[in-house]
Amino acid sequence: MEQKRCGQCGANIPGSATFCPRCGSVTPPVSAAPEDRYAPPGDYAPAGQLIYTPVGADALPWYRRTAQIVLLVLAAGVVFLILFGILRAQMMPRVRTATPAPAAVRAVVPAPPVLTERPALPALPTTPTPPRPSRSPDVVERLPSLDYYIPAFEAPALRGGRVSIPFPEPIATYRVGGGGRYHSCYLRRAGKIAVVDVSAAAVVHEIPVGSSVTHFAAGAKHLVVLDPAKPQLRRYSLDTFQQDDVGPLPGDVPLRDMRMAPNDHEKLYLIYDHATDAYSVTEMESHVGPNRTALSNAHPDLRGLRLSFDGQLGVAGPRHFALYGGRRTLVGLADAPADRADTGQPTADGALVLNGNRLTARDGRPIDARLGDGPCVPSTDARFFWRLSGSTGTLYTTADRHLVHTYPRLPVVTEAAPHQFPYRDGTPTFWHLPQAKALVFAMADRVVIQRFDLLEEFAKIGTNYLYVQSLPQHWVNRGGRYTYRIDVVSKAGGVKLRLVTGPAGMNIDPTTSLLHWPVPKRFEGDRVPVVVAVSDASGQEIEHRFELPLP
């Protein structure tokens, strides 16, 4: 019987069969010749019969079908990722960007953050750095032995050592921002805020705000103005001096005051009658409402709030608050005069609070400094503060209140309200900017900038100076190791340190001037008095006194 071969499975089947009994396929006849079994599809067999050519999936071997499936899965995954990215981009909130500053208004400031080493001279730690196009004072320097930073900007060129910048009317409101560089003066009749740049020693911009402004505040990079007609808060960049954002005023009660630290980038404090709101200047929105924030719990009334230069300590009357992340913690209660609700100005890092010529520690303890008459004001350098009396200013160290220098050439103060000097509405009107080698005074209708360099003053009068300019670390952990590098400034040199008073185990390395103390875990007492005798080659000897609190 004539046979034929199944084109699907290759089995020999009868020639008259219409389907394969082995695989069930219906196939046309094929040659049964063994040599034709593997003939390529489309070829003719020798017997003249066309070999069956399968189509579709049956034409591919298993590995090719597997590759097709893998490719289809990959293509589907790519399409899914593309669609997911498009949907995510549509759902993400839009980021507000400030208008770029025109080239004409950009200035030059030092480059990225640079840490300075311990200086051997009393010069303040300001090192020249390569310039970059920006007006923002975001370049900082680290003071030795202290986790505290001051902005660096160029010293002004002052002809004759002093420049007076007059205004056509009295200054209605005075605020300082940009880390002490920008002094903003609101002129009500003119309806504008005149911004004085210390580096330029001139008014660099006038911001039109209208004549109905009641409150404004300045921080490290922004100026925030209350628009009473809306009401809303308008934010102006200290880079471009242009408005770059607007935010709603939280609450529907009258605003009593606005406060922001000159070197704070973020927090604006909105003070109401019975609440204080921590407002984010970056996001232009309230972190929490004025009636829900922790700032309004125990002491809601913060009228007369005064902030340290870095914004880490706030003082409202006798109460001292540590301010972190929009929240506050009561850290001290001072014995302030009952008739002065706004008394007390923190030093730059909040280590001390200055109440007239009286000093108070951060925790409210009075400090017996025996200073003379005249109010005290902080420097932007946390290592120093001033006492002012008439046209004479006296510079002291913050750590041990040692008298460093007496400067008799301050401009005569002619204020409309002299009893408020050196403060106006809680803002100091005297500023010591050691990084710019300048003193700044806000008078009734003018701003005066005067050159002051401590090394130059020492050279003029030939002072045989010796003092400690470093600040001790005031955080001590039981069971840890306390170290403090004592930075001594001496004209004669040959400095020697000797521990006079201190706990057991404390010592000083004479080669590195490092004070070491392995703190016992079960140390008795909550305060440790330390006295270090400091002498130099001239025979002078002073005492460096401080206390270490133990939590």
C-alpha positions as CSV (number, residue, x, y, z in Angstrom):
1,M,0.0,0.0,0.0
2,E,1.2,3.4,-0.9
3,Q,2.2,5.4,2.2
4,K,2.8,9.0,2.9
5,R,4.5,10.8,5.7
6,C,2.7,13.3,8.1
7,G,4.1,16.8,7.6
8,Q,3.5,17.6,11.3
9,C,5.1,14.7,13.2
10,G,6.8,12.7,10.4
11,A,4.9,9.5,11.0
12,N,4.3,7.1,8.1
13,I,0.5,6.8,7.4
14,P,-1.5,5.2,4.6
15,G,-1.7,7.2,1.4
16,S,-5.5,7.3,1.5
17,A,-5.7,8.7,5.1
18,T,-6.9,12.2,5.5
19,F,-5.5,12.7,9.0
20,C,-2.6,11.4,11.1
21,P,-3.6,8.8,13.7
22,R,-0.6,9.8,15.7
23,C,-1.0,13.6,16.1
24,G,-4.4,14.1,14.6
25,S,-3.1,16.6,12.0
26,V,-4.8,17.0,8.6
27,T,-2.0,17.2,6.2
28,P,-1.6,17.0,2.4
29,P,0.5,14.2,1.0
30,V,4.2,14.3,1.5
31,S,7.0,12.2,0.2
32,A,7.9,9.2,2.3
33,A,11.5,9.3,1.1
34,P,13.9,9.5,4.1
35,E,16.1,12.0,2.3
36,D,13.1,14.4,1.8
37,R,12.1,14.4,5.5
38,Y,14.3,17.4,6.4
39,A,13.9,19.3,3.2
40,P,13.6,23.0,3.8
41,P,10.1,24.4,3.7
42,G,9.1,25.6,0.3
43,D,11.4,23.2,-1.6
44,Y,10.1,20.4,-3.8
45,A,10.5,16.8,-3.0
46,P,12.0,14.6,-5.7
47,A,8.7,12.8,-6.2
48,G,7.3,16.2,-7.3
49,Q,5.2,16.6,-4.3
50,L,5.3,19.9,-2.3
51,I,6.5,19.4,1.2
52,Y,4.0,20.7,3.8
53,T,5.1,24.0,5.2
54,P,3.4,24.8,8.7
55,V,2.5,28.4,9.3
56,G,2.0,30.6,12.5
57,A,3.3,29.3,15.9
58,D,3.7,25.8,14.5
59,A,6.4,27.1,12.2
60,L,8.7,28.2,15.1
61,P,10.8,26.1,17.4
62,W,10.2,26.4,21.1
63,Y,13.2,28.7,21.8
64,R,12.1,31.2,19.3
65,R,8.5,31.2,20.7
66,T,10.0,31.8,24.2
67,A,12.1,34.7,22.9
68,Q,8.9,36.3,21.4
69,I,7.1,36.0,24.8
70,V,10.0,37.6,26.6
71,L,10.2,40.5,24.1
72,L,6.4,41.1,24.5
73,V,6.7,41.2,28.3
74,L,9.6,43.7,28.1
75,A,7.8,45.9,25.7
76,A,4.7,45.9,28.0
77,G,7.0,46.9,30.9
78,V,8.5,49.8,29.0
79,V,5.1,51.1,28.1
80,F,4.0,50.8,31.7
81,L,7.0,52.8,33.0
82,I,6.5,55.5,30.4
83,L,2.8,55.9,31.4
84,F,3.6,55.8,35.1
85,G,6.2,58.6,34.7
86,I,3.8,60.8,32.8
87,L,1.1,60.3,35.4
88,R,3.5,61.0,38.2
89,A,4.7,64.2,36.6
90,Q,1.2,65.4,36.3
91,M,0.4,64.7,39.9
92,M,3.6,66.2,41.4
93,P,3.1,69.8,42.9
94,R,4.7,72.6,40.9
95,V,7.8,74.1,42.5
96,R,7.8,77.9,42.7
97,T,11.0,79.4,41.4
98,A,12.2,82.9,42.0
99,T,12.8,85.3,39.0
100,P,16.5,85.2,38.1
101,A,18.3,88.3,39.0
102,P,19.4,90.7,36.2
103,A,23.1,90.8,35.6
104,A,23.1,94.5,36.6
105,V,22.1,93.9,40.2
106,R,24.2,90.9,40.9
107,A,27.2,91.4,43.2
108,V,30.1,89.3,44.2
109,V,30.5,87.4,47.5
110,P,32.9,84.8,48.7
111,A,32.6,81.2,47.5
112,P,31.4,78.0,49.1
113,P,31.7,77.4,52.9
114,V,35.2,77.5,54.1
115,L,36.2,76.4,57.6
116,T,39.0,78.5,59.2
117,E,41.7,77.2,61.5
118,R,42.4,78.6,64.9
119,P,43.9,82.1,64.4
120,A,47.1,83.0,66.1
121,L,46.2,86.7,66.1
122,P,43.1,88.5,67.4
123,A,41.9,89.0,63.8
124,L,38.4,87.7,63.4
125,P,38.2,84.5,61.2
126,T,37.5,85.9,57.8
127,T,39.6,84.5,55.0
128,P,39.4,85.8,51.4
129,T,37.7,83.3,49.1
130,P,37.1,83.3,45.3
131,P,34.1,85.4,44.3
132,R,31.0,84.1,42.7
133,P,28.0,85.9,41.2
134,S,25.5,86.3,44.1
135,R,24.3,88.8,46.6
136,S,23.2,86.3,49.2
137,P,25.4,86.1,52.3
138,D,25.3,82.3,52.4
139,V,29.1,81.9,52.7
140,V,29.9,81.1,56.3
141,E,32.9,80.8,58.5
142,R,33.3,78.6,61.6
143,L,34.6,80.1,64.8
144,P,37.2,78.0,66.6
145,S,35.9,75.8,69.4
146,L,32.3,76.7,68.6
147,D,29.5,75.3,66.6
148,Y,28.5,78.8,65.4
149,Y,28.7,80.4,62.0
150,I,28.8,84.0,60.8
151,P,28.3,85.2,57.2
152,A,31.3,86.5,55.3
153,F,31.0,89.6,53.0
154,E,33.3,92.3,51.8
155,A,34.4,95.1,54.0
156,P,33.2,98.6,52.7
157,A,35.6,101.1,51.3
158,L,35.0,104.1,53.6
159,R,36.6,107.4,52.7
160,G,37.9,109.0,55.9
161,G,36.8,105.9,57.9
162,R,33.2,106.8,58.2
163,V,30.2,107.2,55.8
164,S,26.8,108.8,56.7
165,I,23.8,107.8,54.6
166,P,20.9,110.4,55.2
167,F,17.2,110.0,54.4
168,P,14.7,112.7,53.5
169,E,12.5,111.7,56.5
170,P,12.8,109.9,59.8
171,I,13.1,106.1,59.7
172,A,9.7,104.6,60.7
173,T,10.8,100.9,61.1
174,Y,14.3,99.5,61.1
175,R,15.2,95.9,60.4
176,V,18.5,94.0,59.7
177,G,18.9,91.0,57.5
178,G,21.4,89.2,55.3
179,G,23.5,88.2,58.2
180,G,24.0,91.9,59.2
181,R,24.8,93.0,55.6
182,Y,21.5,94.6,54.7
183,H,19.9,97.3,56.8
184,S,16.3,98.0,55.8
185,C,14.8,101.4,56.6
186,Y,11.0,101.9,56.1
187,L,10.2,105.5,55.0
188,R,6.5,105.9,55.5
189,R,5.9,109.1,53.6
190,A,7.9,107.9,50.6
191,G,6.2,104.5,50.8
192,K,9.3,102.5,50.3
193,I,11.9,100.5,52.1
194,A,15.5,101.7,51.5
195,V,18.0,98.9,51.7
196,V,21.5,99.9,52.8
197,D,24.3,97.4,51.8
198,V,27.2,97.6,54.3
199,S,29.6,96.3,51.7
200,A,28.7,99.0,49.3
201,A,28.2,101.6,52.0
202,A,25.2,103.0,50.2
203,V,21.5,102.4,49.5
204,V,21.5,99.7,46.8
205,H,17.7,99.4,46.3
206,E,14.4,101.0,47.2
207,I,11.5,98.6,47.4
208,P,8.1,100.3,46.8
209,V,5.6,98.9,49.4
210,G,3.2,101.8,50.0
211,S,2.6,104.0,53.0
212,S,0.3,101.7,54.9
213,V,2.8,99.0,55.9
214,T,2.6,98.3,59.6
215,H,5.1,95.4,60.0
216,F,8.0,93.8,58.1
217,A,10.9,91.5,59.0
218,A,14.2,90.6,57.6
219,G,16.1,87.3,57.6
220,A,19.2,85.8,56.1
221,K,17.9,85.8,52.5
222,H,14.5,87.4,52.4
223,L,12.5,90.4,53.4
224,V,8.9,89.8,54.4
225,V,6.3,92.6,54.3
226,L,2.8,92.5,55.6
227,D,0.3,93.9,53.1
228,P,-2.6,95.1,55.4
229,A,-5.0,95.6,52.4
230,K,-5.2,91.9,51.5
231,P,-4.1,90.8,54.2
232,Q,-1.1,88.8,53.0
233,L,2.6,88.4,53.3
234,R,4.9,89.5,50.4
235,R,8.4,88.0,50.2
236,Y,11.3,89.9,48.6
237,S,14.6,88.3,47.7
238,L,17.7,89.9,49.1
239,D,19.5,88.6,46.0
240,T,17.4,90.5,43.5
241,F,15.3,92.8,45.7
242,Q,12.3,91.7,43.8
243,Q,9.1,90.2,45.1
244,D,9.3,86.4,44.5
245,D,6.4,85.0,46.4
246,V,3.1,85.7,48.3
247,G,1.6,83.8,51.2
248,P,-1.7,84.2,53.2
249,L,-1.6,85.7,56.6
250,P,-2.7,82.9,59.0
251,G,-5.6,83.7,61.4
252,D,-8.2,86.4,61.3
253,V,-7.1,88.4,64.3
254,P,-4.9,91.5,64.2
255,L,-1.2,90.9,63.9
256,R,0.8,92.7,66.7
257,D,4.4,92.1,65.5
258,M,6.7,90.2,63.2
259,R,10.1,88.9,64.1
260,M,12.9,87.1,62.3
261,A,16.6,86.7,63.1
262,P,19.1,88.4,60.8
263,N,21.0,85.1,60.2
264,D,17.9,82.8,60.1
265,H,16.9,81.4,56.7
266,E,13.6,79.9,57.6
267,K,11.5,81.0,60.6
268,L,9.3,84.0,60.8
269,Y,7.4,84.6,64.1
270,L,3.9,86.2,63.8
271,I,2.9,87.5,67.1
272,Y,-0.8,87.9,67.9
273,D,-2.5,89.0,71.2
274,H,-2.8,85.5,72.6
275,A,-0.7,83.3,70.2
276,T,2.5,83.2,68.3
277,D,2.7,81.4,64.9
278,A,5.9,79.9,63.5
279,Y,5.8,80.7,59.8
280,S,8.0,79.1,57.1
281,V,9.5,81.7,54.9
282,T,10.8,79.1,52.4
283,E,7.3,77.6,51.9
284,M,5.4,80.8,52.6
285,E,2.9,79.0,54.8
286,S,2.3,78.4,58.5
287,H,3.6,75.1,59.9
288,V,0.6,75.1,62.3
289,G,-2.1,77.6,63.0
290,P,-1.7,80.2,65.7
291,N,-4.2,78.5,68.0
292,R,-2.7,75.0,67.5
293,T,1.0,75.5,67.7
294,A,3.1,74.6,70.7
295,L,4.2,78.2,70.7
296,S,0.8,79.1,72.1
297,N,0.7,76.7,75.0
298,A,2.3,77.8,78.2
299,H,3.3,81.4,77.3
300,P,1.2,82.6,74.3
301,D,2.1,86.3,74.6
302,L,5.5,86.9,73.0
303,R,5.1,90.6,72.4
304,G,8.5,92.2,72.6
305,L,10.2,89.0,71.4
306,R,14.0,89.5,70.8
307,L,16.0,86.8,68.9
308,S,19.6,85.9,69.0
309,F,21.5,86.5,65.7
310,D,21.1,82.9,64.7
311,G,17.5,82.6,65.8
312,Q,18.2,79.8,68.3
313,L,17.2,81.7,71.5
314,G,14.3,84.0,72.0
315,V,13.6,86.3,74.9
316,A,10.2,87.7,75.8
317,G,10.4,89.7,79.0
318,P,11.9,87.4,81.7
319,R,11.3,84.2,79.8
320,H,14.1,82.6,77.7
321,F,13.1,80.1,75.0
322,A,15.1,77.7,72.9
323,L,13.6,77.8,69.4
324,Y,13.9,74.7,67.2
325,G,11.9,73.6,64.2
326,G,9.0,75.9,64.9
327,R,8.7,74.8,68.5
328,R,10.0,76.4,71.7
329,T,11.2,75.2,75.1
330,L,11.3,77.3,78.2
331,V,15.0,77.1,79.3
332,G,15.3,80.0,81.7
333,L,13.3,82.6,83.8
334,A,15.2,85.7,84.6
335,D,14.5,88.4,87.2
336,A,13.6,91.1,84.7
337,P,12.3,94.6,85.7
338,A,8.5,94.6,86.0
339,D,8.1,97.7,83.9
340,R,10.1,96.4,81.0
341,A,8.2,93.7,79.0
342,D,10.7,93.8,76.2
343,T,14.0,93.7,78.2
344,G,16.7,91.3,77.4
345,Q,18.7,90.9,74.2
346,P,20.5,87.5,73.5
347,T,24.1,87.5,72.4
348,A,24.8,86.2,68.9
349,D,24.6,82.5,69.9
350,G,22.2,82.9,72.9
351,A,24.9,82.0,75.5
352,L,24.1,85.2,77.4
353,V,21.2,87.6,77.7
354,L,22.0,91.3,78.0
355,N,19.6,93.3,80.3
356,G,20.9,96.8,80.2
357,N,24.3,96.5,81.9
358,R,23.3,93.3,83.7
359,L,24.0,89.9,82.3
360,T,22.0,86.7,82.6
361,A,22.9,83.2,81.6
362,R,20.8,81.2,79.1
363,D,19.1,79.4,82.0
364,G,18.1,82.7,83.7
365,R,20.9,82.8,86.3
366,P,22.3,86.3,87.0
367,I,26.0,86.7,86.2
368,D,28.1,89.0,88.4
369,A,30.1,90.8,85.7
370,R,30.6,94.2,87.5
371,L,30.3,96.2,84.3
372,G,30.1,99.9,84.3
373,D,27.1,102.1,83.3
374,G,25.5,101.9,79.9
375,P,23.5,99.3,78.0
376,C,25.1,96.2,76.5
377,V,24.6,95.1,72.9
378,P,25.8,91.9,71.2
379,S,28.3,91.6,68.4
380,T,27.5,89.4,65.4
381,D,30.6,87.5,66.5
382,A,29.4,85.3,69.4
383,R,32.7,85.7,71.2
384,F,32.2,89.4,72.0
385,F,29.7,91.9,73.2
386,W,29.7,95.7,73.8
387,R,28.8,98.2,76.5
388,L,27.9,101.7,75.3
389,S,28.2,104.9,77.3
390,G,27.9,108.2,75.3
391,S,30.4,108.2,72.6
392,T,32.5,105.4,74.2
393,G,32.2,101.7,73.5
394,T,33.8,99.0,75.5
395,L,34.4,95.5,74.0
396,Y,34.2,92.4,76.2
397,T,34.7,88.7,75.7
398,T,31.6,86.6,76.1
399,A,33.2,83.7,77.8
400,D,34.7,85.5,80.9
401,R,33.6,89.1,80.4
402,H,37.2,90.3,80.1
403,L,37.6,93.9,78.9
404,V,39.4,93.7,75.5
405,H,39.3,97.3,74.2
406,T,37.8,100.7,74.9
407,Y,36.8,102.7,71.7
408,P,36.2,106.4,72.3
409,R,35.1,107.5,68.8
410,L,31.5,106.4,68.4
411,P,29.2,108.9,66.6
412,V,27.1,111.1,68.9
413,V,23.6,109.6,69.2
414,T,20.8,112.0,68.4
415,E,17.7,109.8,68.5
416,A,14.1,111.1,68.6
417,A,13.8,108.8,71.7
418,P,17.3,108.6,73.2
419,H,16.1,106.4,76.0
420,Q,15.5,103.6,73.5
421,F,19.1,103.6,72.3
422,P,20.7,101.2,71.4
423,Y,17.4,99.4,70.6
424,R,14.4,100.5,68.5
425,D,11.3,98.3,68.6
426,G,13.4,95.4,69.9
427,T,16.0,95.7,67.1
428,P,19.5,96.8,68.0
429,T,20.5,100.1,66.4
430,F,24.2,99.4,67.0
431,W,25.9,96.6,65.0
432,H,29.4,95.3,65.3
433,L,30.3,93.4,62.0
434,P,33.8,92.1,62.5
435,Q,33.7,90.2,59.2
436,A,33.3,93.5,57.4
437,K,35.5,95.5,59.8
438,A,32.7,97.9,60.5
439,L,30.4,99.4,63.1
440,V,26.9,100.4,61.9
441,F,24.6,102.9,63.7
442,A,21.0,103.6,62.9
443,M,20.1,107.2,63.8
444,A,16.8,108.9,63.6
445,D,17.1,109.8,59.9
446,R,20.4,108.2,58.8
447,V,22.6,105.2,58.9
448,V,26.3,105.6,59.8
449,I,28.9,103.1,58.8
450,Q,32.3,103.4,60.6
451,R,35.5,101.3,60.1
452,F,36.6,99.3,63.1
453,D,39.4,96.7,63.0
454,L,40.6,95.4,66.4
455,L,44.1,94.8,65.2
456,E,44.4,98.3,63.8
457,E,43.1,99.8,67.1
458,F,45.7,97.8,69.0
459,A,48.5,99.0,66.7
460,K,47.4,102.7,67.1
461,I,47.6,102.8,70.8
462,G,50.2,100.1,71.4
463,T,48.1,98.0,73.7
464,N,49.9,95.0,75.3
465,Y,46.9,92.8,74.9
466,L,46.2,89.4,76.4
467,Y,42.8,87.8,76.4
468,V,41.0,84.5,75.7
469,Q,38.7,84.8,72.7
470,S,37.4,81.3,72.4
471,L,34.1,80.1,73.8
472,P,33.9,76.9,75.9
473,Q,31.6,74.2,74.8
474,H,28.7,74.3,77.3
475,W,27.3,70.8,76.6
476,V,28.8,68.1,78.8
477,N,27.6,64.5,78.7
478,R,28.1,62.2,81.7
479,G,30.3,59.3,80.9
480,G,31.7,61.2,77.8
481,R,34.9,63.1,77.1
482,Y,34.9,66.9,77.3
483,T,37.5,68.8,75.2
484,Y,37.9,72.6,74.7
485,R,40.7,74.3,72.8
486,I,41.6,77.5,74.6
487,D,42.3,80.3,72.1
488,V,44.6,83.0,73.6
489,V,45.4,86.2,71.9
490,S,48.7,87.9,73.1
491,K,50.9,90.6,71.8
492,A,54.0,89.3,73.7
493,G,53.5,85.7,72.9
494,G,54.9,82.8,75.0
495,V,51.5,81.9,76.3
496,K,51.3,79.5,79.2
497,L,48.1,77.8,80.6
498,R,47.7,76.4,84.1
499,L,44.6,74.8,85.5
500,V,43.7,76.5,88.8
501,T,40.3,75.0,89.6
502,G,38.7,72.0,88.0
503,P,37.3,68.5,88.8
504,A,39.5,65.5,89.3
505,G,40.9,64.1,86.0
506,M,40.8,67.5,84.1
507,N,44.1,68.6,82.6
508,I,45.5,70.9,79.9
509,D,47.9,69.9,77.1
510,P,50.4,72.7,76.9
511,T,51.4,72.0,73.3
512,T,47.9,72.0,71.9
513,S,46.1,74.2,74.5
514,L,43.4,71.5,74.7
515,L,41.6,71.1,78.0
516,H,40.5,67.4,78.5
517,W,38.1,65.9,81.0
518,P,36.8,62.3,81.1
519,V,33.4,63.0,82.7
520,P,32.4,60.4,85.3
521,K,29.0,58.7,84.7
522,R,28.0,59.4,88.3
523,F,29.5,62.8,88.9
524,E,27.9,64.6,91.8
525,G,26.6,68.1,91.2
526,D,25.0,69.8,88.2
527,R,27.7,72.5,87.6
528,V,31.5,72.4,87.4
529,P,33.4,75.7,88.0
530,V,36.7,75.9,86.0
531,V,39.5,78.5,86.3
532,V,42.5,78.6,84.0
533,A,45.4,80.9,84.6
534,V,46.7,82.5,81.3
535,S,50.1,84.2,81.2
536,D,52.5,85.4,78.5
537,A,56.1,86.5,78.0
538,S,55.4,90.1,79.2
539,G,54.5,88.8,82.7
540,Q,50.8,89.5,82.4
541,E,48.4,87.0,83.9
542,I,44.7,86.8,83.6
543,E,42.1,84.2,84.7
544,H,39.8,82.4,82.3
545,R,36.7,81.5,84.3
546,F,33.6,79.5,83.1
547,E,31.1,76.9,84.3
548,L,30.1,73.6,82.8
549,P,26.5,72.5,83.3
550,L,25.9,68.8,83.7
551,P,22.4,67.6,82.7
